[in-house]
Structure formats: C-alpha cells, structure tokens
Amino acid sequence: MNLTTQLKEFAAASVKRHPGVAQDTMKQAIDSLVASEMIEKAFKTGDQLPDITLGNALGNEVRINEILKEHKVIIAFYRGNWCPYCNIQLRALQQAVPLFEAKGAKLVIIGPETPDNSLTTKQKNELTFEVVSDIDMIVARSMNLVYKLPTALQELYKKFGIDLATNQGNGNQELPIAATYVVEQDGTISYHFLEEDYKLRADPQDILNAL
C-alpha cells in the first residue's frame, strides 16, 4: 500500500472517530489556509535553498549545505510526534530510504519541536535519516511555510491532548504546512510538494520519480 492510500484510509477512519464539530473545525482551518494563498509565497521548484544548519534529536549539528557537497537532499517538513499523519509519512519514507540513496539522495526531516520532544525513543533508534529541530520555525518561516492555528483549532488540539507550547518550547501556536522538496547539489529546488491539507503528503514514489 502506498503512502497516499494509507493516508486516505487513516483520514476516513478519523472522520468516524471524531465526527461533527471536530471535522468542521479542521476543515475550516484548511479552507482558511487555502483562502490566504500562503502557498503562493512558499519556496518552489527553481528557488535556491537557504543555508540550513539545525540540531538533530541526539544533539548533533546537521548542515544541509555540507550534505549537498556529496548528495542531493530530500527535505520534508514534519508537524510533530503527536501527528499521526506525520508518523505514517515517516514510516513510509523510512521504507524508501534505500531507494532514495540508490539515486544519490539523503533524506532530512525538519520539525518545529525541541530536540527532546522531536521523536520518541523508539523512533530515534529506528529511523536512519536525520530529524532536525527548527526552533521557533526560523527555517520554515524563511521559506514561507508557517501558519498560525485559528483559535478554534487551538482549543480542539487541547481537547485532543496536543500541547504545542511544551513540544515546541514556545507559545506561538504555529505549524508548518505539508511541504517536501528535492534539492540538487547546487542548492536548486528541483521538486516541490506543497499542500494546505495536513492529511496529504508527497508520496515516496513521486519523490523517486523526481530524483
């Protein structure tokens, strides 16, 4: 089963688990993002990746420009370990890592959570790619990928037990949109996936096709 199908099935099940007002609140937030046209300003194919240096979950510094000296880089933005859609995506990307590397590409995941909160211990031990912390979403913001959660969605997340303030180390109540990029060794973005709907992500096969 490909990632796109997995996400659709999980979303369908989620509607049954959280019907009514919850679904309306999440849909309204997505519709508001679409109406804002923020994606029009986001980095896209043909743009030059900024210089990115971030710390990973183990406290080590990761310099994407250094990786680019020897490999293409796949960058995916991750909302947090509380997001089931993100975790489904991570597992699918992990399965595709050997295929990515066979095409000369390294995978880096960028998330807004602090290093201590970015991954569970199990994930830290099982993922073979870098997961780095973009504190206060400085990198994501520079690429025009950040949005503030509407008040109604903030309240819904609290009911779900999602504590963004603790996870991210700030009270901004912001998240990155679903974004994935392939970056050539000269720093040029050669593929982009941008989506206001958090339930949709770049399928690994589409990423492979872009390499």
N, C-alpha and C positions, 0 to 999 in steps of 0.2 A: 504494500500500500504506500503510495507516495505521500509527501507531506501535505499537499493541497487537500487530498482526500481525508487524511487524518484530522486536519483542522476543521473541515466541514462537518465531519461526524461528531467531533467534540462540541462544536458550536450548536449543532442540532440537539445534542443531549443537554447542553447548558440551558437551552430555552425551556426544556421540561423541568430542570432543577430549579430555575429561577424565573418563573413566568411573570407576566403582568408588568408592574411598575418598574422592576429591576431592568427588564428588557427595554422598556420605553426610555428609561434614564440613559442607558448605554447607547441606544440608537440616537437619541437626541444629541449626545456628546459627539458622536461620529458625524452626524449631519452638520453640527456647528463647525466642526473642523473642515469639512468639505466646503461649506459656505465661506469660510475665512480665506480660502485659496492659499493657505500657507505653503502647500506643496509647490506652488509656482516659484517660490523663492528658495526652495531647497536645492542643495547641490545635486547635479545631474551629470549624465554622460557628457564628456567633453570638458568638465570642470577639473581643476587641479586640486588634489587633496592637500589640505593644510598639514603642516608639520605636527605630528601627533606623538606625544610621549606620555604614557599613563602607567600606573601601577597595577599589577595583577593581584589575584586573590591570595597569593603567597607572599606579597610584599616586594616583589621584584619589578624593576622598571622595564617597560616594553616600549621600544622605539620603532614605530612603524616604518619610518624612513630607512632605518637600518635593515629591516626585513626586505624592503623593496630593492636593496642592492643585489639580492640574490633570487628573489621570488616575486611573482605577482602576489597581491594581497586581496583576500575577500574580507570585507568588513560588514558585520551585521550588528544593528543596534537592538539592545535587549532591555526590556522594561524592568525585570526583576525576578528573583527566585519565587515570588508569590504568584507569578503569572503563568497559568497552565499552558497557554498558547506558546509562550516563550520556551517553556521546558519541553514541549513537544517538538518545537523547532530545533532546540539544541540537540536532542537525541537524533533527529533526522540528519542534522549537519555532521554530528559525530560519525554516523554511519558512512557519510560521503567523504570524510577526510582523506582516505586512501586514494579516492578518485580525484579529488582536488589536487593532492600532492603529486599524483602521476602527471598532472598537467602543469606542474611547476608553481602551484599556488599555496599560500599559507592562509589559514583562517584565523581571524581575530574578532572576538565579540566585545562590544563596548556597552556597558550598562551604567546606570546612574547611582547604583548602590555603593556604599562604602565597602572596602575590601572584606571586612569581617562578615558582611551581610550578602555579598555578591553571589555566593554559591553555598550549597550545603556541603558538608564534609564528603558525602558520597560523590557528589558531582566533581568536587576538586580532585578526587582520586581517580575518577573515571574518564574525564574529558582530556583529550590530548591536544587541544588547541588553547590559545590564550584567551582568558576572560579578564578584561581590564576595567577599572573603575574610573568613570568620568565624573569626578566630584563636582557638584553644582552644575553638571552638564555643560561645562565650558566648551568642549569639543562639539557636542551635538548642537549647542546654541550657535556656534560659529558656522555650522553647516545648515542653519535654519530648519532644524528638525524638532524643536522643543515647543510644547504647548502646555498651558495651564489647565488643570482639571476644573470643569464647572463645579459650582458648589454642590449641586445635587449629586454629582458623581463622587465627589469627595465624601459626602455623607454615606453613600451606598458602599463605597470601599471600606469605610469604618465598620459598617454593619457586617461586611464580609471578613473583618479582622485584618484588613490590609493597612499597615502602618507605614506610610511613605516617609513620614518625618524621621522615624527611627531608622528605617532601611537606608535612607539617603543622607542622613545627618543634617538635614535642613527642613524648614517648614514651607518650602516653595510650592509644594503640591503640583509639580510638573513632571512630565514624562516625555520621552522621545517617541515620535511616530515610528511605525514599522518601516525600516529602511535597510537595504542591503546594497553593497557596492562591490564591483570588481575594479581593482586599481592596477594599472600597468606599472612596470618598473620605473618609468619616468614620472610617476605620480599622477598620470591622467586617468580619470574615471572612464572606464570603457563599458560599464553596465550599471544600471541603477534600477532598484525596485523601491517605490515609494507608495505608501498606502495609509490613508487615514483610518481605515478599519483595522483595529488591532488583531482581528481574527484571521487576517490574511498575511501571508509571508512569502518570500521568494522561495520557490521550490528548488531543491538541490539540483534537479535535472536542468532547470533553466540557468542556474549558475554555471553548471558544467558546460552547457552549450555556449556560454559567453566567454569561456576561458580559451 
